[in-house]
Amino acid sequence: MWKSSRNPKSLNKARLPDGIRVYAIGDIHGRTDLLKLQLAQIEADEALYPCARSINVFLGDYIDRGPDSRGTVDLLLACAQMRECVFLKGNHETFIQRFLDAPDWLNDWRSLGGLETLISYGLRPALNRSHDDRERLSEELHAAIPAQHLEFFDSLPTSFTCGDFFFAHAGVRPGVALNRQSEDDLLWIRDDFLLHSSPFEKFVVHGHTPVAAPDIRCNRVNIDTGAFATGRLSCVVIEETDMVPLLDIRDWTIGKSTRSETARTKYDNGLRALLWEDGGSEAPQGTLVRTDLRLQSFRTI
């Protein structure tokens, strides 16, 4: 088994290089409206807390499920023209190319939110289609997607490292060096990673498994708050050794802090993840168990 040649980084040891701030943004899933709000909150935060260099790190899953996948990609590309950005690949970013290469993949993709993506590109997929219909739909999608969008999906890295922090969509395989992680694990891993309580080689920032609020633990932080279903897109600010979630701009009062100053105390022990049936890359995702954020009760929908 691999052993690190350096001390693994728990949250109280992990540090970004001096002068660098990271805004890490969770799974968007076609919610362009929430992305606009989050970018506005980042601008407000920078105005209150100026820094030498800031990097927006997006953790993947930009498309599917939500109503405006195309608009989300357009906004991300526009953001990259104005800010320093890192766009990581999520498991959902693999689905468009699968469908273009193998039209029968539509049968699985539609259960993962693919129909919403097709509609956002101006297509009108029927629920039941023959093989020939799926092939025609695949050709229509190829014609409808801007070349810049396909280049965007093809260019996405699976991880990003900055200082003592490692960013990936789903997480990492415990016991495997970070530079030897498989793409399948970086995009899909769940329990083996989520149940691992010891420090990793670096502190891991991830999404993929929805939680009720940013889940800060000693070895990782999960910032996927199920935006497409909950209406909450989350962002954490990382600077030097500090990590804190941004407030939702809808809850922010001008003149007050943009940051949730009580977050570290509130989330020290982590929050229970929302149940999300997903056996990995070979199994479609199933039913989200959504939380009522006021009552902290879980219900299946």
C-alpha positions in Angstrom: 0.0 0.0 0.0 1.2 3.5 -0.9 2.4 5.7 2.0 2.9 9.4 1.7 6.5 10.7 1.9 5.1 13.9 3.5 2.7 14.5 6.4 -0.9 14.1 5.3 -2.9 17.3 5.6 -5.8 17.6 8.0 -7.8 20.9 8.0 -5.9 22.5 10.8 -2.6 21.9 8.9 -3.6 22.6 5.3 -2.6 25.9 3.8 -2.8 27.8 0.6 0.2 29.7 -0.7 0.4 33.3 0.5 -1.5 35.8 -1.6 -3.9 33.2 -3.1 -7.6 32.9 -2.3 -9.8 30.1 -3.8 -13.5 30.3 -4.2 -14.7 26.7 -4.6 -18.1 26.3 -6.1 -20.2 23.1 -5.9 -22.4 21.2 -8.4 -24.5 23.6 -10.5 -26.6 21.2 -12.6 -28.1 23.7 -15.1 -29.1 26.3 -12.5 -27.8 29.4 -14.3 -29.9 31.5 -12.0 -28.1 30.3 -8.9 -24.7 30.6 -10.6 -25.3 34.3 -11.4 -26.2 34.9 -7.7 -23.1 33.0 -6.6 -20.8 35.0 -8.9 -22.3 38.2 -7.6 -21.7 37.1 -4.0 -18.1 36.4 -4.9 -17.7 39.9 -6.3 -19.2 41.3 -3.1 -16.9 39.3 -1.0 -13.8 40.5 -2.9 -15.0 44.1 -2.5 -15.2 43.6 1.3 -12.0 41.5 1.5 -9.5 42.4 -1.2 -6.8 39.9 -2.1 -3.8 39.8 -4.4 -5.0 36.8 -6.5 -8.3 34.8 -6.4 -9.1 31.7 -8.3 -12.6 30.3 -8.9 -12.5 26.5 -8.8 -15.7 24.8 -10.1 -16.1 21.2 -9.0 -18.0 19.9 -12.0 -21.5 18.7 -12.9 -22.5 21.8 -14.8 -25.2 20.1 -16.8 -28.2 17.8 -16.5 -31.2 17.8 -14.1 -31.6 21.6 -13.9 -33.4 23.7 -16.6 -30.6 25.6 -18.3 -27.4 23.5 -19.0 -26.6 25.5 -22.1 -26.9 28.8 -20.3 -24.7 27.5 -17.5 -21.9 26.6 -19.9 -22.3 30.0 -21.6 -22.0 31.8 -18.3 -18.9 29.7 -17.2 -17.2 30.5 -20.5 -18.0 34.2 -20.0 -16.7 34.0 -16.4 -13.4 32.6 -17.7 -12.9 35.7 -19.8 -13.0 38.0 -16.7 -11.6 35.9 -13.9 -9.0 33.2 -13.2 -11.0 30.0 -13.3 -10.4 26.2 -13.0 -13.2 24.1 -14.4 -13.1 20.4 -13.2 -14.8 17.5 -14.9 -17.8 16.0 -13.1 -19.4 12.6 -13.9 -22.2 14.4 -15.8 -19.8 16.0 -18.2 -19.0 12.6 -19.6 -22.6 12.0 -20.7 -22.9 14.2 -23.7 -20.0 12.6 -25.5 -21.4 9.1 -24.6 -24.7 10.0 -26.2 -22.9 11.4 -29.3 -20.8 8.2 -29.6 -23.6 5.7 -28.7 -27.1 7.1 -29.2 -28.7 4.2 -27.3 -27.1 5.7 -24.2 -30.1 8.0 -24.2 -32.1 5.3 -22.3 -29.7 5.8 -19.3 -29.0 9.4 -19.7 -32.6 10.6 -19.5 -32.8 9.0 -16.0 -29.8 11.2 -15.0 -31.3 14.5 -16.2 -30.3 14.3 -19.8 -33.6 15.3 -21.3 -33.3 18.6 -19.5 -29.9 19.1 -21.2 -31.3 18.2 -24.6 -34.2 20.7 -24.2 -31.8 23.4 -23.1 -30.0 23.0 -26.5 -33.3 23.5 -28.3 -34.2 19.8 -28.9 -37.5 18.2 -28.2 -36.9 14.6 -27.2 -39.8 12.2 -26.9 -40.0 9.9 -24.0 -40.1 6.8 -26.2 -37.9 6.6 -29.2 -36.7 3.8 -31.6 -33.0 3.3 -32.2 -33.3 5.3 -35.5 -35.0 8.1 -33.5 -32.2 8.1 -31.0 -29.6 8.3 -33.8 -31.3 11.3 -35.3 -31.5 13.0 -31.9 -27.8 12.4 -31.4 -27.1 14.0 -34.8 -29.4 16.9 -33.9 -27.5 17.4 -30.6 -24.2 17.4 -32.4 -25.4 20.1 -34.7 -27.0 22.2 -31.9 -24.1 22.2 -29.5 -21.7 25.1 -30.1 -18.1 23.9 -30.9 -16.9 26.0 -28.0 -19.1 23.9 -25.6 -17.7 20.6 -27.0 -14.2 22.0 -26.6 -15.1 23.0 -23.0 -16.3 19.5 -22.1 -13.2 17.9 -23.8 -10.7 20.2 -22.0 -11.9 19.6 -18.4 -9.2 18.3 -16.0 -10.2 15.8 -13.3 -8.3 17.4 -10.4 -6.5 20.6 -9.4 -3.9 21.1 -6.6 -3.1 24.3 -4.9 -0.9 24.3 -1.8 -2.1 21.7 0.6 -5.6 21.4 -1.1 -6.7 18.9 -3.7 -9.9 19.6 -5.6 -11.9 16.8 -7.4 -15.5 16.3 -8.3 -16.3 13.2 -6.2 -13.2 12.5 -4.0 -10.2 10.2 -4.0 -9.5 6.5 -3.4 -7.9 6.1 0.1 -4.5 4.5 0.1 -3.7 5.6 -3.5 -1.3 8.5 -4.2 -3.1 11.6 -5.5 -1.0 11.6 -8.7 -2.2 8.0 -9.4 -5.9 8.4 -8.8 -8.1 6.9 -11.6 -10.6 9.1 -13.4 -13.4 6.8 -12.5 -12.7 7.4 -8.7 -12.2 11.2 -9.1 -15.6 11.4 -10.9 -17.7 8.7 -9.1 -16.3 7.5 -5.8 -18.6 7.6 -2.8 -18.6 5.4 0.3 -14.9 4.3 0.3 -14.0 8.0 0.3 -16.8 9.5 2.4 -16.4 7.0 5.2 -12.6 7.4 5.4 -11.9 9.5 8.5 -8.0 9.7 8.4 -6.1 12.5 6.7 -5.4 12.2 3.0 -2.1 13.3 1.4 -3.8 16.7 1.0 -7.1 18.2 2.2 -9.8 17.3 -0.3 -12.4 19.7 -1.6 -15.2 17.9 -3.5 -18.9 17.7 -4.4 -20.9 14.9 -6.0 -22.8 13.7 -3.0 -25.5 16.2 -1.9 -25.5 17.5 1.7 -27.7 19.9 3.5 -25.0 22.5 3.9 -21.2 22.7 3.3 -19.9 19.7 5.2 -16.5 20.5 6.7 -14.5 17.6 8.2 -11.0 17.1 9.4 -9.8 15.6 6.0 -12.3 17.0 3.4 -15.1 19.4 2.7 -18.2 18.6 0.6 -19.9 21.6 -1.0 -22.5 19.9 -3.2 -25.8 21.2 -1.7 -28.1 19.7 -4.4 -28.6 23.1 -6.2 -31.0 21.8 -8.8 -33.4 20.5 -6.2 -32.8 22.7 -3.2 -32.2 26.1 -4.8 -28.9 26.4 -2.8 -25.6 26.6 -4.7 -22.7 26.7 -2.2 -19.2 28.2 -2.3 -16.4 28.0 0.3 -13.6 30.6 0.6 -10.2 29.2 1.3 -7.3 31.5 2.2 -4.1 30.6 4.0 -5.4 28.2 6.7 -8.9 29.5 6.8 -12.0 28.0 5.2 -15.5 29.5 5.5 -18.7 29.2 3.3 -20.0 32.3 1.6 -23.5 33.4 2.7 -26.3 33.0 0.1 -26.6 36.4 -1.4 -30.3 36.3 -0.8 -29.6 36.2 2.9 -27.0 38.9 2.8 -27.5 42.4 4.1 -25.3 45.1 2.5 -22.7 46.3 5.0 -22.5 43.0 6.7 -20.0 40.2 6.2 -20.5 38.0 3.1 -19.2 35.0 5.1 -20.8 32.6 7.5 -18.6 33.3 10.5 -20.3 30.5 12.6 -19.8 27.8 9.9 -16.6 26.3 11.4 -18.3 25.6 14.8 -21.5 24.5 13.2 -20.0 22.0 10.9 -17.0 20.7 12.8 -18.6 17.2 13.1 -20.0 17.2 9.6 -23.6 16.7 8.4 -25.3 13.6 7.2 -25.2 13.3 3.4 -28.5 13.3 1.5 -29.1 9.8 0.3 -28.4 9.6 -3.4 -28.6 6.1 -4.9 -25.7 5.7 -7.3 -23.7 2.6 -7.8 -21.0 4.3 -9.8 -20.3 4.7 -13.5 -22.2 1.5 -14.3 -25.4 2.3 -12.5 -27.8 5.3 -13.1 -28.4 7.6 -10.3 -31.7 7.3 -8.6 -33.8 9.3 -6.1 -32.6 12.2 -4.1 -33.7 12.2 -0.5 -34.3 15.9 0.0 -34.0 17.7 3.3 -36.2 20.4 4.7 -33.5 22.9 5.7 -35.7 24.3 8.5 -36.8 21.0 10.1 -33.7 19.0 9.2 -36.0 16.1 8.3 -35.5 13.9 5.3 -38.1 12.7 2.8 -38.0 10.8 -0.4 -39.4 12.5 -3.5 
